[in-house]
Amino acid sequence: MSNGYTDVVAQRIAAREQRYVLPDGGRSADVAPQMLRQHFTVGAEARNLQALAWSDYVGRTLEVPVTRGQVASGFFGELDTYVLKDLVFLDSRTDPVCQRRTNARISRDAVRDYVFHVAVDGVIETVTGPQQRKAEQFRPGILALDMGQPMQMMRPGRARALAFFVPRATVEAEILDAPALHGRVVTYTTPLTRLILDQVVTLCRQLPQLSDAEAAQVIRTCVQLIIAAFGKQARLAEGARAAAHAALRSQIQRYIQANLGEDTLTPDSVLRQFAIPRPTLYRMFTHEGGLGAYIRHCRLREAANELVRSPKVVVTEIAYGLCFSSASDFIRAFRRCYGMTPQEFRMQALLRELGQR
């Protein structure tokens, strides 16, 4: 079964990997790219050519009719593409635009992926199927599209949208009657879908700075969670359950890191913030000795960083700033963790820095 668009981009990666050949004829797995990143913008085009350039570029998968007004006034369009071997992630920002797949267009190409579409900014209106099912997105949820069925998508104002192109076989292996997803929206009203929203926000903010391996993991986690959200099964498949667990743990870790200096940060406050069963929360941090031990370790690690970053700040100020009850409590905990006192740790860091000069 053809995977359409993802087949094409997988071939590009395979061709690119062939260039990474070792002198003995072997190929290095360490340097072969895990992902391709592509950036496209019409900003360098003449104003009257910008909309046409966007239509030509996006025309690989969609029909994009261009109006006289767009030609006359210019057009803003940027697209970042992240190509993995088995899926594609797009981040697009545009002025008002119409994009569609007609039956005629579908008959001329092999693109049959499912696309999960997330509105980040602006309003996006989509009409699908012979019944003209309408789906309006202004961050209420995630729209599922079957690229083997017709649709028309309107952005009446400037908008930003994310799109996950997932091979047909991947979706149909998890969801019964997957073609019926076309035009459906899941909203951020359940713990799982709210978790997806958090992952999407993280994706938007951090993706350009992540390594290829990290970016691929975040994208795959989003896809697993989205497929789970659309699944008709009452329980998550094992892979999706693991993705949900990893995403929630990451969310909790970010919350803890952002509140290390708050004396209200405790296991109970984390429990109230995330409203999940206490045993579930505690099991997440079993390997760290429990949630309380994890919070304390994070504070000690931040203290170690602060000792090096700010050599003139006294140890007691660092201790109280990270909510240790006393300097002696901090020093004892620090010695247990690092095998030396905070002063000794700072001195060793300074000596290493002098030795590197």
VENGIJO-V686540 format. One record per helix or strand of 3 or more residues. SS is the DSSP state (hx for helix, st for strand). FROM is the first residue (numbers start at 1). TO is the last residue. If there is no record, write none. Layout:
BEGIN
SS:FROM:TO + SS:FROM:TO
END
This chain:
BEGIN
hx:5:17 + st:36:41 + hx:47:58 + hx:68:73 + st:77:83 + st:87:94 + st:97:101 + hx:103:108 + st:114:121 + st:124:128 + st:133:137 + st:141:146 + st:151:155 + st:159:166 + hx:168:174 + hx:178:181 + st:185:187 + hx:191:209 + hx:212:230 + hx:238:258 + hx:267:274 + hx:278:284 + hx:286:288 + hx:291:309 + hx:315:321 + hx:327:338 + hx:342:356
END
